[in-house]
Amino acid sequence: MHPFSPVLFFDHWWLYVLDVTEKELFVINSKNIVTPGGERTAVNRFASNILDQMLRWAGASSMFKKGTHSLLQKYFNIPGQPNEHDCGVYVMKWMEMIDPTILKDCSTDNKEYNIETWTEPKLEEFRKDIVAKIMLSETNAWRVETIRKANGMRNTRPAPVLRSPYLQVSSTDLPSK
C-alpha cells in the first residue's frame, strides 16, 4: 500500500508517498529540494505524524519504527519545474504516473526516478488536460451546463464563402507564426 498525500505549504505544492511496509515517507518536490532544512523538515515530520495517525484510525499499527517519532524521509533527484507556478500541475501528473513500487529503488542520492523534463508546451498540454478532466467530471455540478455551452459554440456548418465551389483553401494559405 502506497498512499499519496499532496501538501501545500507557503504557496508551493509537493507530494508525499507513504510506503507502509517499509515505514518510509518519500518526498517528491518539483523545486528539486533534495535535502531541505528548517521549516521543511518540521513540516515533513508533522506530515509523517498526521499520516501515521490516519493509518492508526483506519486500524493499522503505528508506522514509526521503535524509538522514533517520525518516518524515515527519502528525497528524489527529479527534473525541476521551469517556473514558479506549475507545482500543482507537477503534483497532479505525478499522482497519475508515478509507480510507488519503483520509488524504493530510486531513493538513493545516486539514482534518478526516470521522469522526462517537461517543457512549457508540455505543461500547457497538462494544464488543458486537467481543466478538461475537472469540467467534464461526473461530480462537477456545472458539467451539463459546460457541455451545453460548448455545443452551442460549435460551428456545425462552414461559412457560405467557404462552401463556394470556386474556393480552394490549402494549408499554405494559413498564416504562420
ZIJO-V469408 format. One record per backbone hydrogen bond with DSSP energy under -0.5 kcal/mol. NH is the residue of the N-H (numbers start at 0). CO is the residue of the C=O. E is the energy in kcal/mol with one decimal. If there is no record, write none. Layout:
# ZIJO-V469408
nh->NH co->CO e->E
nh->NH co->CO e->E
This chain:
# ZIJO-V469408
nh->4 co->15 e->-2.6
nh->6 co->13 e->-2.8
nh->8 co->11 e->-2.4
nh->11 co->8 e->-0.7
nh->13 co->6 e->-2.0
nh->14 co->27 e->-2.8
nh->15 co->4 e->-2.1
nh->16 co->25 e->-2.2
nh->17 co->2 e->-2.5
nh->18 co->16 e->-0.5
nh->18 co->23 e->-2.9
nh->19 co->0 e->-1.8
nh->19 co->17 e->-0.9
nh->22 co->18 e->-1.2
nh->23 co->18 e->-1.6
nh->24 co->71 e->-3.5
nh->25 co->16 e->-3.1
nh->25 co->23 e->-0.6
nh->26 co->73 e->-3.3
nh->27 co->14 e->-3.1
nh->27 co->25 e->-0.5
nh->28 co->26 e->-0.5
nh->31 co->28 e->-1.8
nh->33 co->31 e->-1.1
nh->39 co->36 e->-1.4
nh->41 co->37 e->-1.8
nh->42 co->38 e->-2.7
nh->43 co->39 e->-2.6
nh->44 co->40 e->-2.2
nh->45 co->41 e->-2.5
nh->46 co->42 e->-2.9
nh->47 co->43 e->-2.3
nh->48 co->44 e->-1.8
nh->49 co->45 e->-2.3
nh->50 co->46 e->-2.9
nh->51 co->47 e->-2.1
nh->52 co->48 e->-2.4
nh->53 co->49 e->-2.6
nh->54 co->50 e->-2.1
nh->55 co->51 e->-2.2
nh->56 co->52 e->-2.6
nh->57 co->53 e->-1.4
nh->58 co->55 e->-1.5
nh->59 co->54 e->-2.6
nh->67 co->64 e->-2.2
nh->71 co->22 e->-1.1
nh->73 co->24 e->-2.4
nh->75 co->26 e->-0.9
nh->76 co->110 e->-0.6
nh->77 co->75 e->-1.0
nh->80 co->29 e->-2.7
nh->89 co->85 e->-2.3
nh->90 co->86 e->-2.3
nh->91 co->87 e->-2.3
nh->92 co->88 e->-2.4
nh->93 co->89 e->-2.7
nh->94 co->90 e->-2.1
nh->95 co->91 e->-1.1
nh->96 co->92 e->-2.1
nh->97 co->93 e->-3.0
nh->99 co->97 e->-0.8
nh->101 co->98 e->-1.8
nh->102 co->98 e->-0.8
nh->103 co->99 e->-0.7
nh->104 co->101 e->-0.7
nh->105 co->101 e->-1.0
nh->105 co->102 e->-0.8
nh->106 co->102 e->-0.6
nh->106 co->103 e->-0.8
nh->110 co->107 e->-0.8
nh->112 co->76 e->-0.5
nh->114 co->112 e->-1.9
nh->117 co->115 e->-0.5
nh->122 co->118 e->-2.4
nh->123 co->119 e->-2.2
nh->124 co->120 e->-1.9
nh->125 co->121 e->-2.2
nh->126 co->122 e->-2.6
nh->127 co->123 e->-2.2
nh->128 co->124 e->-2.2
nh->129 co->125 e->-2.5
nh->130 co->126 e->-2.4
nh->131 co->127 e->-2.4
nh->132 co->128 e->-2.3
nh->133 co->129 e->-2.3
nh->134 co->130 e->-3.0
nh->135 co->131 e->-2.4
nh->136 co->132 e->-0.5
nh->136 co->133 e->-0.9
nh->139 co->136 e->-1.5
nh->140 co->138 e->-0.5
nh->142 co->139 e->-1.6
nh->145 co->141 e->-2.6
nh->146 co->142 e->-2.5
nh->147 co->143 e->-2.5
nh->148 co->144 e->-2.5
nh->149 co->145 e->-2.4
nh->150 co->146 e->-2.4
nh->151 co->147 e->-1.9
nh->152 co->148 e->-1.2
nh->153 co->149 e->-0.8
nh->153 co->150 e->-0.6
nh->155 co->153 e->-0.9
nh->161 co->158 e->-1.0
nh->162 co->158 e->-0.9
nh->162 co->159 e->-0.8
nh->163 co->160 e->-0.7
nh->166 co->163 e->-1.3
nh->167 co->165 e->-0.5
nh->172 co->169 e->-1.7
nh->173 co->170 e->-0.9
